[in-house]
């Protein structure tokens, strides 16, 4: 097994195409074609984590947070980031980061929090825009069924609980090939009219390369006419944050203690109690102040997130409770989730959960 095989499994879980633009995800250090000796999963890649990888004979570190976030101009060992990269290279250890790709996956970071809290009726809090695309192509009627099948096999035509969805319109196509053409149907230099079917299918944007390959392989024409457009439709399966419901409503104090216990945190910073039952809970792992408005719009009773600043708490404005449980605490269960996922996909290979606590914040 090579590193790219592991990356493929992670990409199926959380395609990197849905990571935020500011992020730095993917293979950050190492050769994708290198044989894998062992996989170590961590939240952060620190020097102690690289040491742990060396001790356990793991030459691939799967990290949630990227160790390289902005550009590195020097590798002198002056900063912890440089020292991590240097040590990884010296010991031939690859580093892969999944970060906001997993934040935006339906079965990702925020789903993990919802499951930890036992929430039901989970929905994406802030759906990502531009994730659905449409392909329209034109094919001879006799070849239409085969082409549709090829596109479906490549992942097109899945809408919610339905698959193999398409729209088809019969008509006539015309073309005239020049002297350098080699038409499959008709004769070059002569105008040809062919009974064709216009096929339209939607697809998730990360599937575009696969879809185009299937189109070109299955289409009979020398030159394939097609159009791809990005739709504004809301995709409820890709996006950041989540909202769900408790089975039974709780008062504020009981709910905060419940969250503190379930999320294994030593401290919760929260806004003023509203003295009303809490049932709808919005969650966003990591820094989540940008989700306050979305949580209000979703009629959440409380937003569980991290890294809220002093003035962020004023934005609660008696509409909901803001609860800051800590950045590490909100994402700590992610590495166990990744170990379980990879262990199911790679059954004959040891996937090791890092024992290093990478939380830089201590509480007195």
N, C-alpha and C positions, 0 to 999 in steps of 0.2 A: 504494500500500500504506500502510495506517495502522498505528499502534502496536499496536492490538488484534489485527491479523492476526499479528504477530510473537508476541504473547503467546499466541495460540491454538496456535501451533506448539510453544511451550515448555510449555504446559499439557498437550499430548498426550504429551510426553516425560515430564514430571514434574508431575502434577496438584497444585495448591497445597493441595488438601484433605488431603494426606498430610504436609504440613509439620508440625513439632512445634508444640505449643500456645504455647510461649514465643517462637517465632520471629516475624519480621516480613517476610513475603515478599510478592511481587506488585509492582504499580506504585507506587513510593514517591514519585516526583516526576513531574509532567507530565500531559498529556491523552491518554487512550487513543485519541481520534479524530484525533489529529494525524498529518499525512502524514509518512512516514519519509524522511529524506534520506540516512541512513547509520546503520549499527549497529556500535558498538564493544563488544567483549566483554572483560571483565576479571575478575580475582578479587576485587579491592577497588576501591571508587570513592573515590579520593583527589583532591585539587585538581589534581595533575599529570595524572590520568586525564581530568578534565573539560577541562583545557587540550588534551590530545591529541584529545579528541572535537571540540573547536572547530577545531583545525588540520586535521582530516581530514573536516570537514563532516558529522559524525555527530550527529544529534539524539536518538539513543536509545543509552543505555549499558545493556548487559545485564551485570549484576554477580552473581557468586556470593554474596558476603557482602552483607547489607543495610547501607547507610550509616546508616540510621535504625533503631536497634534498640529503644530505649526512647523515651518521649515527648519531644518538643521543646517547651519552654515559651517559648523566645525564639529569635529569629534575628538576633543582633547580630554574628556573625562571631567570637565569642570562642573557639570551639572549631573543630577541623578539620571536624567534622561539620556545624556551622552554615555554615562557609565553603563547603563543598562544595555544600550545598543552595542557598545564596544564588547562587553562581556558576552552578549548573545552571539555576535559574529565570531569572536575568538573560539567559542565552544560549538560553533556550527548549529545554533539553535534558532529556529524560525519563530516569528511572532505574528499572530493573526488577531485582528480586532474586529468585533462585530457591532459594538456600540449602538448608534441610533438606528441601524438596520433592524436590530432586535427591539428597540424602543417602538418602532413603527409596525412591527409584526403583530398580527392578531393573537397568536400564541407566543407572546413575548413578555417583556419586562412587566408591563402593566397588567397583563393577564395573570402573571405569577402573583402579583400583589393581591389582585381580586380573589384568586384561589386561596391565598393565605388568610384572607379575611372572610372567606366563605360567601362571597357575593354571587348573586344569581342575575340573570338577564343582562349579561355583560354587553356593552356597546362601546365602540371607539368614541372617545371624547372629542378629538379634533381630527377628522378624516383628512388624509393628505390629498391635495388636489393634483390633477394631471396624471393619475395612475392608470386610467383606462384609455385605451386606444382603439381605433377602428380601422380595419383593413377592408378595402373594396378592390376587387379584381374582376377581370372579364375573361371567360374561358369558353371554348367550344362546348355546346350543349352535351355532346357525347362524353366529354371529359369532366363534367361538373361534379358528379358524385365522387369520383376518385380524388379530385382536388379538395372538395369539402372534407372528406375523410382524413386526408393528409394534414389539413389545417387543424382539424379537431384533435388529431393525435399529437400535434405540436403544442396544444394547450389553448387554442382559440375556442370561442363560443361557450365559455363557462360564465353563467350569470346567476349569482346567488345559489339556489338549490337545483339549478338546471344546467345541463351540459349539452353539447352539440347544437347550440343555438346559432342560426344564421338567417339571413334574409336574401331571397333570390328573385331576380327579375329577368325574364327572357326578352331578348331583343336581337338586333342585328348589328354586328360590328363590321367595319370596313377598314381595309388597309391596302397599300400599294408599296411593294418592296422595290428598292432601288437595285442597281446592278450588283451591289455587294451583298445583297440579302440572300437568305436561303430559307424561304418560307416552308413550313411543315405542311401547310394547306394552301393551295393556290399556286400561282406562277409569278415569279418576279417580273416586274415591269408591267403587270396587269392588275387593275383594281379588282379586289376580291371582296365579296360580301359573305359573311359567315353567321349562321345562327349561333348566338352566344348567350351565356347566362352571366349576369352581374351578381357576384357573391359578396355579401357584406358580413363580417364577423367582428366581434369585439374581443379584446384580449388585454391582459395585464402588461404594462409597459416593459417589464423585465424579460418578457418572452419574445420581444421583437426579433432578435437575431435568429432564434429557433424557428419563428414563424416564416421569416423571409427565406430561410434555407429550405423549409418544407415547400413553400410556394414555388421557388425556382426549380426544385427537384421534381415536383409533380406536374408543373404546368407544361403543356406540349409546345407552346410557341417559342420561337427563337428570341423574340423580344417580349417580355412580360409587362403588360400594362397593369399598374396597381396604384392605389392611393392610400396613404396612412395619415390619419388625423388624430389629434388628442381631444378627448371629450371632457366636458366639464361636469359630467355625472359624478355624484358623490359615491365613493367606494367605502362601504362600512366595514371592510376587512383590512384596510391599511390606514394607519394613522397613529398619532401619539396620544397617550392618556386613555383612560377608560372610565366608565361609570357603570355601577351595578347596584344591587339592592341587598340589604340584610333580610333574612327571613323574618325577623321580628325587630321592630323599631326599639331603640334604646334612648335613654336620656343622655345628655352630653357627658357627664362624668363617667357613666358606665361605658359609653362608646369609646371615650379616650383611653380608658384603662384597658378595654378590649383590644384596641389598636396597639397600644403599648406592649401588651403581652404577645399578641400574634406576630407583630413585626420585630419583636426582640430588641427593643430600643430602650435606652436608659433615660431618655428625655423627650418630651414633646412640647414644643412651643406652639401655642394656639391663641386664636383671637377670642373675643368675648363670646360667652355662651348665649344662645338665643332662647333658651328655656322652651324648646320645642323638641319633639321626638326626632331622632336621626334615623333615617332608613336608606336614603339614596346617597351613596358614597362615590365621589370622583377620586381617582388616583392618578398620579403621574410620578414615576420614578425619576430621581435626580432633581435637577433644578426646574421648578415648575411654576414660577410666578406668572409666566405668560399664559397659563391655563386658567387663571382666576375668572376671567370674563366668560370663557367657554363653560366652566363649571356652573356659573350663575345661570347661563342660558339653558343649561341642561337640568336646571332645578335641583342641583345637588344640595344636600343638607350640610355636607362637609367636603372639603378638598384635602386629601392626604398627599403631601409632596415634601419637598426639601428646599433648602437654600433661600428661604424667604427673608427679605430684608425688613428693617423696622417699618418703613413706609408701606410695604406690601400689605401688612396686616390691617392698615386703615381701609384698604380696598375691599375688605369683607363687607363693610357698610350694612351690617345687620341682615344681609341676604343669605349668608352661609358662614360656617366656621372654617377657618384656615388652620390646618394642623401641619407643622413642620416636624417630621420625625427624624431628620438627618439624611444626608446624601447616601452615605454608605449603607445605612439601615434600610433605606428604601430599595436598594438594589442587591442586598446581600444574598438573597436566595437565588439570584440569577445563575451563579456558577454551579450550584447543585442541579439546577434545571438543565444546564448545558451538558453536564456530565451524564445525567439520565438520558438525555436525547441522543448523545453520541454513542452511549453504551448500547442503546437499542438499535442504532444504525450500523454500528461496527461491533458485532457480537463476539468476535474472536480476538479482541484487542483490548488491552487494559487502558481505561481512561481514568486518570488520576485527578482527584479533587485536591487543589492546593490547600495545605494546612496553614498557610501564612495569612494572618489577619492584616489586611492592607489599609485598614481605616486609620487615617492620619489624625483623627480627632479623638481626644480623650475627655472624659467627664469626671468632675470632682464630686 
